[in-house]
Amino acid sequence: MTESSAPAGDVLFGLLSPVWQLVIGLMVLVTVVVAVTRLVRRGPSRMGGAMLLVGGALVGVAVVSYLVAQI
C-alpha cells in the first residue's frame, strides 16, 4: 500500500466543491430573477438605481467566487 499525499478531508472537499458552486450559482440566479421581477412591477422610476445595485452585486459575487476558486 502506498501512502496518500492528500488527507481524506481535502479529497472530499474537492469532490463536493463543484456541487456547492452550482448550488450557490442557482441561488444567485433565483435571487436576481425575483429582484428583477419586483423592479419591473415598481416601474421605470426605480429601475436605474436598482439595476446598478444588482449589477454591482453580480460583479461582487463573481469576484468573490473567482478569488475562492484560486485558493
Phi and psi in radians as a Rosetta constraint file:
Dihedral C 1 N 2 CA 2 C 2 CIRCULARHARMONIC -1.800 0.35
Dihedral N 2 CA 2 C 2 N 3 CIRCULARHARMONIC 2.663 0.35
Dihedral C 2 N 3 CA 3 C 3 CIRCULARHARMONIC -1.519 0.35
Dihedral N 3 CA 3 C 3 N 4 CIRCULARHARMONIC 2.337 0.35
Dihedral C 3 N 4 CA 4 C 4 CIRCULARHARMONIC -1.336 0.35
Dihedral N 4 CA 4 C 4 N 5 CIRCULARHARMONIC 2.473 0.35
Dihedral C 4 N 5 CA 5 C 5 CIRCULARHARMONIC -1.499 0.35
Dihedral N 5 CA 5 C 5 N 6 CIRCULARHARMONIC -0.323 0.35
Dihedral C 5 N 6 CA 6 C 6 CIRCULARHARMONIC -1.914 0.35
Dihedral N 6 CA 6 C 6 N 7 CIRCULARHARMONIC 2.331 0.35
Dihedral C 6 N 7 CA 7 C 7 CIRCULARHARMONIC -1.114 0.35
Dihedral N 7 CA 7 C 7 N 8 CIRCULARHARMONIC 2.734 0.35
Dihedral C 7 N 8 CA 8 C 8 CIRCULARHARMONIC -1.066 0.35
Dihedral N 8 CA 8 C 8 N 9 CIRCULARHARMONIC -0.593 0.35
Dihedral C 8 N 9 CA 9 C 9 CIRCULARHARMONIC -1.102 0.35
Dihedral N 9 CA 9 C 9 N 10 CIRCULARHARMONIC -0.676 0.35
Dihedral C 9 N 10 CA 10 C 10 CIRCULARHARMONIC -1.173 0.35
Dihedral N 10 CA 10 C 10 N 11 CIRCULARHARMONIC -0.663 0.35
Dihedral C 10 N 11 CA 11 C 11 CIRCULARHARMONIC -1.164 0.35
Dihedral N 11 CA 11 C 11 N 12 CIRCULARHARMONIC -0.769 0.35
Dihedral C 11 N 12 CA 12 C 12 CIRCULARHARMONIC -1.100 0.35
Dihedral N 12 CA 12 C 12 N 13 CIRCULARHARMONIC -0.749 0.35
Dihedral C 12 N 13 CA 13 C 13 CIRCULARHARMONIC -1.093 0.35
Dihedral N 13 CA 13 C 13 N 14 CIRCULARHARMONIC -0.675 0.35
Dihedral C 13 N 14 CA 14 C 14 CIRCULARHARMONIC -1.103 0.35
Dihedral N 14 CA 14 C 14 N 15 CIRCULARHARMONIC -0.593 0.35
Dihedral C 14 N 15 CA 15 C 15 CIRCULARHARMONIC -1.323 0.35
Dihedral N 15 CA 15 C 15 N 16 CIRCULARHARMONIC -0.618 0.35
Dihedral C 15 N 16 CA 16 C 16 CIRCULARHARMONIC -1.496 0.35
Dihedral N 16 CA 16 C 16 N 17 CIRCULARHARMONIC -0.327 0.35
Dihedral C 16 N 17 CA 17 C 17 CIRCULARHARMONIC -0.993 0.35
Dihedral N 17 CA 17 C 17 N 18 CIRCULARHARMONIC -0.817 0.35
Dihedral C 17 N 18 CA 18 C 18 CIRCULARHARMONIC -1.098 0.35
Dihedral N 18 CA 18 C 18 N 19 CIRCULARHARMONIC -0.572 0.35
Dihedral C 18 N 19 CA 19 C 19 CIRCULARHARMONIC -1.158 0.35
Dihedral N 19 CA 19 C 19 N 20 CIRCULARHARMONIC -0.769 0.35
Dihedral C 19 N 20 CA 20 C 20 CIRCULARHARMONIC -1.141 0.35
Dihedral N 20 CA 20 C 20 N 21 CIRCULARHARMONIC -0.656 0.35
Dihedral C 20 N 21 CA 21 C 21 CIRCULARHARMONIC -1.116 0.35
Dihedral N 21 CA 21 C 21 N 22 CIRCULARHARMONIC -0.665 0.35
Dihedral C 21 N 22 CA 22 C 22 CIRCULARHARMONIC -1.152 0.35
Dihedral N 22 CA 22 C 22 N 23 CIRCULARHARMONIC -0.760 0.35
Dihedral C 22 N 23 CA 23 C 23 CIRCULARHARMONIC -1.090 0.35
Dihedral N 23 CA 23 C 23 N 24 CIRCULARHARMONIC -0.797 0.35
Dihedral C 23 N 24 CA 24 C 24 CIRCULARHARMONIC -1.106 0.35
Dihedral N 24 CA 24 C 24 N 25 CIRCULARHARMONIC -0.747 0.35
Dihedral C 24 N 25 CA 25 C 25 CIRCULARHARMONIC -1.067 0.35
Dihedral N 25 CA 25 C 25 N 26 CIRCULARHARMONIC -0.720 0.35
Dihedral C 25 N 26 CA 26 C 26 CIRCULARHARMONIC -1.152 0.35
Dihedral N 26 CA 26 C 26 N 27 CIRCULARHARMONIC -0.694 0.35
Dihedral C 26 N 27 CA 27 C 27 CIRCULARHARMONIC -1.124 0.35
Dihedral N 27 CA 27 C 27 N 28 CIRCULARHARMONIC -0.703 0.35
Dihedral C 27 N 28 CA 28 C 28 CIRCULARHARMONIC -1.121 0.35
Dihedral N 28 CA 28 C 28 N 29 CIRCULARHARMONIC -0.729 0.35
Dihedral C 28 N 29 CA 29 C 29 CIRCULARHARMONIC -1.089 0.35
Dihedral N 29 CA 29 C 29 N 30 CIRCULARHARMONIC -0.780 0.35
Dihedral C 29 N 30 CA 30 C 30 CIRCULARHARMONIC -1.083 0.35
Dihedral N 30 CA 30 C 30 N 31 CIRCULARHARMONIC -0.749 0.35
Dihedral C 30 N 31 CA 31 C 31 CIRCULARHARMONIC -1.092 0.35
Dihedral N 31 CA 31 C 31 N 32 CIRCULARHARMONIC -0.745 0.35
Dihedral C 31 N 32 CA 32 C 32 CIRCULARHARMONIC -1.144 0.35
Dihedral N 32 CA 32 C 32 N 33 CIRCULARHARMONIC -0.731 0.35
Dihedral C 32 N 33 CA 33 C 33 CIRCULARHARMONIC -1.100 0.35
Dihedral N 33 CA 33 C 33 N 34 CIRCULARHARMONIC -0.767 0.35
Dihedral C 33 N 34 CA 34 C 34 CIRCULARHARMONIC -1.107 0.35
Dihedral N 34 CA 34 C 34 N 35 CIRCULARHARMONIC -0.757 0.35
Dihedral C 34 N 35 CA 35 C 35 CIRCULARHARMONIC -1.121 0.35
Dihedral N 35 CA 35 C 35 N 36 CIRCULARHARMONIC -0.756 0.35
Dihedral C 35 N 36 CA 36 C 36 CIRCULARHARMONIC -1.149 0.35
Dihedral N 36 CA 36 C 36 N 37 CIRCULARHARMONIC -0.679 0.35
Dihedral C 36 N 37 CA 37 C 37 CIRCULARHARMONIC -1.063 0.35
Dihedral N 37 CA 37 C 37 N 38 CIRCULARHARMONIC -0.783 0.35
Dihedral C 37 N 38 CA 38 C 38 CIRCULARHARMONIC -1.136 0.35
Dihedral N 38 CA 38 C 38 N 39 CIRCULARHARMONIC -0.657 0.35
Dihedral C 38 N 39 CA 39 C 39 CIRCULARHARMONIC -1.151 0.35
Dihedral N 39 CA 39 C 39 N 40 CIRCULARHARMONIC -0.695 0.35
Dihedral C 39 N 40 CA 40 C 40 CIRCULARHARMONIC -1.115 0.35
Dihedral N 40 CA 40 C 40 N 41 CIRCULARHARMONIC -0.657 0.35
Dihedral C 40 N 41 CA 41 C 41 CIRCULARHARMONIC -1.171 0.35
Dihedral N 41 CA 41 C 41 N 42 CIRCULARHARMONIC -0.549 0.35
Dihedral C 41 N 42 CA 42 C 42 CIRCULARHARMONIC -1.324 0.35
Dihedral N 42 CA 42 C 42 N 43 CIRCULARHARMONIC -0.424 0.35
Dihedral C 42 N 43 CA 43 C 43 CIRCULARHARMONIC 1.851 0.35
Dihedral N 43 CA 43 C 43 N 44 CIRCULARHARMONIC 3.022 0.35
Dihedral C 43 N 44 CA 44 C 44 CIRCULARHARMONIC -1.258 0.35
Dihedral N 44 CA 44 C 44 N 45 CIRCULARHARMONIC -0.262 0.35
Dihedral C 44 N 45 CA 45 C 45 CIRCULARHARMONIC -1.143 0.35
Dihedral N 45 CA 45 C 45 N 46 CIRCULARHARMONIC -0.524 0.35
Dihedral C 45 N 46 CA 46 C 46 CIRCULARHARMONIC -1.840 0.35
Dihedral N 46 CA 46 C 46 N 47 CIRCULARHARMONIC -0.001 0.35
Dihedral C 46 N 47 CA 47 C 47 CIRCULARHARMONIC -1.170 0.35
Dihedral N 47 CA 47 C 47 N 48 CIRCULARHARMONIC -0.690 0.35
Dihedral C 47 N 48 CA 48 C 48 CIRCULARHARMONIC -1.060 0.35
Dihedral N 48 CA 48 C 48 N 49 CIRCULARHARMONIC -0.981 0.35
Dihedral C 48 N 49 CA 49 C 49 CIRCULARHARMONIC -1.134 0.35
Dihedral N 49 CA 49 C 49 N 50 CIRCULARHARMONIC -0.660 0.35
Dihedral C 49 N 50 CA 50 C 50 CIRCULARHARMONIC -1.190 0.35
Dihedral N 50 CA 50 C 50 N 51 CIRCULARHARMONIC -0.685 0.35
Dihedral C 50 N 51 CA 51 C 51 CIRCULARHARMONIC -1.186 0.35
Dihedral N 51 CA 51 C 51 N 52 CIRCULARHARMONIC -0.601 0.35
Dihedral C 51 N 52 CA 52 C 52 CIRCULARHARMONIC -1.120 0.35
Dihedral N 52 CA 52 C 52 N 53 CIRCULARHARMONIC -0.702 0.35
Dihedral C 52 N 53 CA 53 C 53 CIRCULARHARMONIC -1.124 0.35
Dihedral N 53 CA 53 C 53 N 54 CIRCULARHARMONIC -0.791 0.35
Dihedral C 53 N 54 CA 54 C 54 CIRCULARHARMONIC -1.148 0.35
Dihedral N 54 CA 54 C 54 N 55 CIRCULARHARMONIC -0.741 0.35
Dihedral C 54 N 55 CA 55 C 55 CIRCULARHARMONIC -1.087 0.35
Dihedral N 55 CA 55 C 55 N 56 CIRCULARHARMONIC -0.717 0.35
Dihedral C 55 N 56 CA 56 C 56 CIRCULARHARMONIC -1.118 0.35
Dihedral N 56 CA 56 C 56 N 57 CIRCULARHARMONIC -0.680 0.35
Dihedral C 56 N 57 CA 57 C 57 CIRCULARHARMONIC -1.131 0.35
Dihedral N 57 CA 57 C 57 N 58 CIRCULARHARMONIC -0.714 0.35
Dihedral C 57 N 58 CA 58 C 58 CIRCULARHARMONIC -1.134 0.35
Dihedral N 58 CA 58 C 58 N 59 CIRCULARHARMONIC -0.742 0.35
Dihedral C 58 N 59 CA 59 C 59 CIRCULARHARMONIC -1.101 0.35
Dihedral N 59 CA 59 C 59 N 60 CIRCULARHARMONIC -0.723 0.35
Dihedral C 59 N 60 CA 60 C 60 CIRCULARHARMONIC -1.073 0.35
Dihedral N 60 CA 60 C 60 N 61 CIRCULARHARMONIC -0.770 0.35
Dihedral C 60 N 61 CA 61 C 61 CIRCULARHARMONIC -1.130 0.35
Dihedral N 61 CA 61 C 61 N 62 CIRCULARHARMONIC -0.702 0.35
Dihedral C 61 N 62 CA 62 C 62 CIRCULARHARMONIC -1.113 0.35
Dihedral N 62 CA 62 C 62 N 63 CIRCULARHARMONIC -0.732 0.35
Dihedral C 62 N 63 CA 63 C 63 CIRCULARHARMONIC -1.153 0.35
Dihedral N 63 CA 63 C 63 N 64 CIRCULARHARMONIC -0.780 0.35
Dihedral C 63 N 64 CA 64 C 64 CIRCULARHARMONIC -1.105 0.35
Dihedral N 64 CA 64 C 64 N 65 CIRCULARHARMONIC -0.765 0.35
Dihedral C 64 N 65 CA 65 C 65 CIRCULARHARMONIC -1.166 0.35
Dihedral N 65 CA 65 C 65 N 66 CIRCULARHARMONIC -0.585 0.35
Dihedral C 65 N 66 CA 66 C 66 CIRCULARHARMONIC -1.156 0.35
Dihedral N 66 CA 66 C 66 N 67 CIRCULARHARMONIC -0.759 0.35
Dihedral C 66 N 67 CA 67 C 67 CIRCULARHARMONIC -1.152 0.35
Dihedral N 67 CA 67 C 67 N 68 CIRCULARHARMONIC -0.661 0.35
Dihedral C 67 N 68 CA 68 C 68 CIRCULARHARMONIC -1.166 0.35
Dihedral N 68 CA 68 C 68 N 69 CIRCULARHARMONIC -0.654 0.35
Dihedral C 68 N 69 CA 69 C 69 CIRCULARHARMONIC -1.167 0.35
Dihedral N 69 CA 69 C 69 N 70 CIRCULARHARMONIC -0.463 0.35
Dihedral C 69 N 70 CA 70 C 70 CIRCULARHARMONIC -1.379 0.35
Dihedral N 70 CA 70 C 70 N 71 CIRCULARHARMONIC -0.255 0.35
